Amino acid sequence: MASLNGVLYAVDFWGKVKWKFKASEKVNASPAIGPDGTIYFGAFDGHVYAIKPNGTKKWTFATGAAVRGSAAVGPDGVVYVGSDDRKLYAFAPDGFKLWSYTTGGRVRSTPAVSTDGTIYVGSYDNSLHAVSAAGVKAWEFATDSAISSSPALAANGVVYFGGWNKRFYAVKGGAGLAPNVWASSVAMRARRPRCRSPRPCNSPRRSCARPSRFRTRSRWPSRTRARLPRSSPVPKPRATWQ
């Protein structure tokens, strides 16, 4: 995860910091992870960073302005990221710039990649841009306000996004969202250790296989509780006359 202090943190399952990477300026975007574990993010210094899984720098690329939006990784490992210099960039995993697509405004929207290779991204020129995998404009949908939100793709190819005019749009695109290459990687298949405790527990270091309804009950079975004898009611004294 990144922070406004310009530091990218890598935290393990237990919440312990594994390593840190310091950028030149603050980072306002979420990192994206490629199929080989490389982490991609942009910073206010205008650079796109590629960090190895061990926390060392793999490569950087200087754009013409601050990079405020998050990057997106396609199924083939190509990295797409926008910049305030009004451009959408496409990089190979080794850092080679494949192409750049120029819009009419700043690009702070996180690109969305479809299964047919089309990239959808919003811009401050009040338009949603559909760009082919070769960096050529496929089509453009104009609105009356800036678009800084990230488009979402449905399985039927409909593109959903919001604008600064307080409107939510649904535009017919080409294909659905491409599968996340990192979500299907081996790194996401790590299994949590099973709980070996004879009784249910709520420890964050264990993954108790018992149903959650047991966790709301008392820790000890009811038959082990000490049962107090019921006290018989004390009769009230009757008033006597002398």
Protein Blocks (a to p, Z undefined) as FASTA:
>chain_A
ZZfkopacdddfkopafbdcddfbdcfbdcdddfkopacdddfkopacdddfkopafbdc
ddfbdcfbdcdddfkopacdddfkopacdddfkopafbdcddfbdcfbdcdddfkopacd
ddfkopacdddfkopafbdcddfbdcfbdcdddfkopacdddfkopacddddfbdcdddf
klmmmklmcccdddfbfbdcfbfkbccfbdfklmmmcfbdfklpccdddddddddddddd
ZZ
